Amino acid sequence: MTMKMDNVFYVNPIGIAGGLALWWNNEVKLSVLHHDKNLIDTVISINGENDWFGNFIYAPPYEEEKQEFWERLGTLTNNVNAKWCIMGDTNIVASPDEKYGGSPFDHNNAKWYYEFLESSYLMEIQSNGGAYTWSNQRSEEDEICEKLDRVLSSLEWSFLFPKAIAIIDVPVASDHAPIVLLTNGMMKRARKEFKFESRWTLEEECSKIVQEEWIPTEERNQRGDYEDFGHEVEAFDT
């Protein structure tokens, strides 16, 4: 797979299960402090500014392993004044509205997760794009959808990136939807593309309209026709 990134770090799967991978470009300075089958612990700075800690996780799905994982993660984030961001698969359904289908929501399954949030003073970053991040990829009455993937941050990290937002993207070749963290807020709106319908040529007035409207840019600028359009484009770019 080509990610068009300058650097990569892998945690190999055990057999056919698990495995973690990080990709980043050169403008991001990233050092791996620790890694295991459930976690890549890093320190990050972007363009040489404001170091912060980034934890990229694949939390265990098995109940007998969850307590140990969340307690271990809590020991990393016990400094309330540090800039922390944690993202990945928590394998936790945190509330009834994060689940559709299957067995009813069980608050006890999220016990260790809630205790971790309380002790670490972390909060979830708002996400857009969908209510769920995982599906069993079945249909109708057999469908189960859950929100398992999320981004958490400390208050100090949120001061560093006050516009940060998480985007739940479209799943590709996976039962999980990718989650994208935008530290500077929503991406800029793309300009609208011009599309030509071939059936327009069947209209008698088509040729005349094209000739009248297809005026060279320099001539149109001299006439002042682009004045308002220029302000509109500037608004999109800010």
C-alpha positions, 0 to 999 in steps of 0.5 A, spaced: 500 500 500 502 506 498 501 512 503 505 517 500 508 519 506 515 520 508 516 515 514 512 509 517 512 505 524 509 498 524 507 493 530 507 487 527 500 482 528 500 476 533 499 471 528 493 474 524 490 478 529 492 485 531 498 490 528 498 497 528 501 502 523 503 509 523 505 514 517 507 521 517 510 526 513 517 530 514 514 536 517 511 532 523 517 530 528 515 524 531 519 519 536 516 513 538 517 512 546 514 505 547 510 500 543 506 493 544 500 490 541 495 495 543 499 501 543 504 506 540 506 511 545 509 517 541 511 525 542 510 529 536 511 536 534 509 539 528 513 544 524 518 544 530 513 547 535 509 545 541 511 538 543 505 533 545 504 526 547 500 522 542 497 515 543 495 510 538 491 505 540 488 498 539 484 496 545 483 489 547 476 486 545 476 481 551 473 483 557 479 479 561 484 484 558 481 491 558 482 492 566 489 491 565 490 496 558 486 502 561 490 502 567 496 501 564 494 507 559 492 511 565 499 511 568 501 514 562 496 520 562 496 521 569 500 528 568 494 533 568 498 539 565 501 535 559 498 535 552 495 528 550 491 526 544 489 519 544 486 516 538 484 509 535 480 503 536 477 503 544 473 497 543 468 500 547 461 502 546 460 508 551 453 510 551 446 507 548 446 511 542 453 509 540 450 502 538 445 499 533 442 492 533 445 486 537 444 485 544 442 491 549 447 496 551 451 494 557 454 500 562 458 495 565 462 493 559 465 500 559 467 500 566 474 501 566 474 506 560 470 511 564 474 510 570 480 512 565 477 518 563 475 520 570 482 519 573 486 522 566 481 528 565 481 527 558 475 528 554 472 526 547 473 530 541 467 532 537 466 527 531 462 528 524 461 524 518 457 518 522 454 515 528 458 509 528 465 507 526 464 499 526 459 494 522 458 487 522 457 488 514 450 484 515 443 487 512 436 488 515 435 484 522 442 482 523 446 488 522 450 491 528 453 498 528 457 501 533 462 507 535 468 504 537 473 508 534 474 515 537 479 521 539 480 523 546 484 529 548 487 533 555 484 540 556 492 542 555 492 539 548 485 542 546 488 549 548 493 548 543 488 546 538 482 549 539 479 548 532 480 540 532 475 535 530 475 528 528 472 526 521 469 519 521 470 517 513 467 512 509 470 505 510 474 501 505 476 494 505 474 494 512 469 493 517 471 499 521 471 506 518 477 510 518 477 516 523 481 523 521 483 528 526 483 535 523 487 539 528 485 546 525 478 544 524 474 543 517 478 542 511 477 548 506 471 547 501 473 545 494 471 550 488 465 547 484 467 543 478 463 546 471 460 540 468 457 540 461 451 536 459 452 534 452 444 534 451 445 542 451 447 542 444 441 539 442 438 546 444 437 551 438 440 557 442 446 553 445 451 555 440 449 563 441 449 562 448 456 559 448 459 564 443 456 570 447 458 568 454 465 564 452 469 571 453 477 571 454 479 572 461 482 579 460 476 582 456 472 579 462 476 583 467 476 589 463 469 589 463 469 588 471 465 581 470 469 578 475 469 583 481 464 579 485 466 572 483 473 574 486 470 576 493 466 569 493 473 565 492 476 569 497 471 568 502 472 560 500 479 561 501 479 564 508 
